[in-house]
């Protein structure tokens, strides 16, 4: 009996140890939970999130809060089980966040690059709306190219075949859409004076070209900087854009309310879908938001994960978002999800 008792006790100890090992071992999942929200009109730490020097800025009575998702990069069994039963968290396969062909560091670096790109596009879209248009500027003319003797460094290309240009990619796409030998009517300004010329493309490295290097510029008489750390990805673009417009424009977009939202934005002001909507809605509600701007392509997911007391408003473009804020400020109801 004594020997048998020792065996049973030893077996129990081994079972506990094995259970502990299993429970404490990492599992191939990550847990997504509500991350911090940031008021783009305010400060983070002791620094303004949107910093403007060289011109007057305006204070808002409300807030425009970007929303984030917190990712637990290494998850053990117990937190994963808890996440599956949580209304605020999501458990997803690790490979969806950290692809097997990339290291966590590479993923973080890509997120940082996407975040920087989102800031650049936010500035571009906001400045365009504030009356500082994009200029497609010639930076060099290729010797012997199609534009030699026609265009010069510093020329601003304004149109191609009568279509106004609002982005450098429009010029490139228009030229590549037709075979080499095609003649285009190119509108441009030189020293502020408008002009027009016919340019016939030449084939270079298998592609039709007009033989110029171009750069997208957006001159404005002040300095603009977004200063925010420890956030990655492109999903803050829309809220950065609205924050810039609120700071530089004469109107308070918030109407004194706390407005949250999410969504990517491109140079033309198109709002794109993002991930983590359920967690962002929870984070927004906890931050006191009374309205949430949802990218149009995320509306179905947002409705399925709606948070009580947080109305959802559908936006596909920057204009949609501005119209929604105007309607809310006037006491109306913008288009919902």
N, C-alpha and C positions, 0 to 999 in steps of 0.2 A: 504493500500500500504506500509505504513511504516513497519507494522508487517511482511508483505510478503518479503520485502527487507531484513530485518534482518534475516529471515529464509534462504533466498537464500545465503546471505553472510556466515551465520553459516555453511550451507551445503558445501559451497566451501572450507571453512577453514578445515572442517572435512575431506573432500575429499583429500586435500593437505596433511593433517597430515597422513591419511591412506596410501596415495601413498608414502610418505616419509618413513613410517614404513616398507612398503613392499620392497621398494628399498634398504633400509638399513639393512634388515634382512638377515642373512646368508642363503645360498642355499646349497643343498647337492652335491656340485661340488667343485673341486679345479682347479686352473689355473696353467698350466705348462708354464714356460717361459725360455728363454736362461739364463743359470747361468754363473758364472765366469769360465774362463779357467785358467789353471795353467801350467807354463813351468816346467816340472819335472827336467830339467837341471839347473834351476835357483834358485832364492830365493823367498820365500813368507814372506813378512815382512823383518825381518833382519836375517832369518835363511835359510840355504840351505834346499831344499825340500828333496833331497837325500844326506845323510851325510855319508861319508866314512872316517874312520881313520885307520892308520896302513899300508897304501899302497898308491902308486901314483894314482892320478886321472887325467883325461884329460878334457880340456875345449872344448866345441863345438861352432862352429860359428853360428849354428842355434838353433832352439827350438823344443822340443817335448812336445806338450801341451795336457793335459787331458781336457776333456770337462764335464760340469755338467748341471743339470737342476734345476731351482729354482721352488719351490712349494709354492704357497700361501695357507696355511693350512685352513684359513677361508675366504670364498669368498662370496661377496654380489652380488645382482642381476646385478647392472650396470657393475662391472668388469667382471662378467661372460658373459654378453651380448657382451661386448667389445672383450673378448677373443674368442668368437665364430666367430667374423668377422675379427680377426687378422690373418695375415700370419705367425706370429712368435710365437703365443701362442696356447695352446690347453686346452680345457675345458673337464675334464673327471669326471665321478662319484667319489665322495669322497671315496667310499668304495674300489675303486681300489688301492688307495694309503694308506688309513687308514681303514683296515678291521673292521667291526663292532664288532668283538670279541676281538679286541686289542685296547688299549688306544694309543693316539698319542705318549706318552712317550715310550711305549713298541715298537712302530714302529721305533722311533728314536734310541732306544737302539739296535734293530736288525740291523738297517742300520750301526751303529757304529761297531758292531761285523763283519758284512759283509765287511766293509771297512778294518778292521784290517786283516781279513782272506785274502783279496785280496792282501794286502801288503806282507803277508807271502808267498803266492803262487808266487807273482811277484819275490820275492827274490830267491825262490827255482828254478823257471824256468830260471831266469837270471844267477844264479851261475852255474847251470848245463851247460848252453850254454858256459859259460866262463871257463869250465874245472874243476869244483868242483862238482863231482858226489854225488848223494844221497847215503847214506849208511844205510842199514837196520840193526840196531845194537841190539844184545841181551842185555837186561838190567837185566833180571833175569830168572832162570830156575826153574820150578815148581818141588818140591821134589816129586819123584815117577811118574813124567810125562814121556811122550814118549821120550823126549830129555835128561832125566837125565843120566849123565855119558857120554854124547855125545857132547853136546854144553855147553859153559860156558859164563858167563857174559863178555861182551866186544867183543864176536865173531861178525863178520860182515857177514851176510848171503848174498851171492852174486847170488845164482841161486836156482831154484827148478825144478827138472826133466829136467835140461839142459836149462831152460828158465831164462835169466838174469833178475834180479830184479832192477827196477828203482823207486820203491815206496813200502812202507810198505804194502799198501793194496793189492798188487799183491800176496804177500805171503799168507795173510789171505784168499783171494779169491780162490787161488789154493787149499789150504787145505780144505776149506769148500765145494768145488765143487765135492769132492769124499767122499765116506762113511768112517766112522771110521774103522780102520784095514787096510787102504791103506798104502803101503810103498812108501815113496818119497825119491829121491836122492837129498840131500841138499848140495849145495856148499857153502863154507864159508872161511873166512880168520881169522887166529888167530895170533896175533903179526906179521901181515904182510905176513904170510905164507899161501898159499892156501891149502885147504883140502876138503874132500868130505865124506859124511856119509849117510847111509840109516836109515831113521827114520819112524817107523810105528805109525800112529796116534791112539790115544785113544779117546773114547767118554767121554766128560765132559760136564755136564749140557745139554745133548742132542746134542752137537756139536762135530765134529771131531777136535782134537787139537794135537799139538806136544809138548805142555807144556812149552812154553816160552813167556815172555813178550818182546816186541820189541819196538824200537823207531827209527824214521826216523831222521837221522842226516846228516849234510852237512858241514864238517870241512872246514874252510877257514881262512887264516892268517891275517884277518883284521876285523874291526867292520863295520857293515852296518846298517843304520837306516833311515826310512822314517818319516819325521816330517811334517805333514800337518793336520791342524785342520779345523773344520766346513764343512767337506765333508763326506758324508755317502754312503753306498752301495758298490757293488763290481766292478763297471764298469770302474774304473781307472786301473785295473790290467795290461792290455796290455801296457799302456803308462808308468807305473812305471817300468815294465820289460825292456822296450826299454831304459828308462832313466838310469837304473843301468848298462846295457850293454855299453851304450855310455860313461858313466863316468869311468868305469873300463877297458873297452877295448881300444885298440890303435886307432881305427878308429872313425871319426866323422860320425855318422849315418845320420845326417841331410843334409850334403852337403851345409850347410849354409842357408837352407830353414826353414821356419816355418811349421812344420808338426803337424797336430792335429789328434786325433783319440779317439776311445773308445773300450770297450770290456772287458769282464771278462777273466781271465786266470787261468788255473789249473797248478798243479806241473809239468805236462808233456808238457806244452806249448800250450795247446789247447785253442783257443779263442772262447768265448761264447757270445751269443746275450744279448742285454741290452734294456732298455726302453729310451724314450725321444730322439730318433734320430733326429726328425725335429728340436727341440730346440737346440740340440748340434751342428748341422750343422750351424745354424745361429750364435751361439756363436763363433764357430771356424772361420767363415768368418769375423766376427767383430774383432777378435783377429789378423787378418792378415794371417791366414793359407793359404797355396797354395796347400795343399793336405790333404785328410782325409782318415784315415784307418778305414774301416767299417767291423765289424764282418760279416762273410759270410751269416749267418742267418738273418741279418738285411738289406741285400742288396736291396731287393725289396722295403722295406719301405724307404730306403735312396733314391733310384731312384725316387720314387714318391714325395719326398720332397726335391729334389736336389736344391742347392743354386747356382746361376750363378757364374761362376768363381772359383768354388771349386770342383775339380775332386775327384771322389770317387774310392777308391781302395779296392778290396775284399781281406780279410785275414781270414783264418780259423785256422791258427797256428802261433806260434812265428816265425817259419822259413819263412812262407809266408810274414810276416811283414818285416823281415830283408831283404828278397829278394826284396820286393817292394821298400824299402829305397835304396838299392844298385842300383836298376834300375833307380830310380828318380835321384840319385846322378850322374849317368852316362849320364843323359839326355834322358833316355828312358821312355816308358809308361808301368807300371805294369798292370796286369790284373785288369780290372775295374768291377764295379757292373753291 
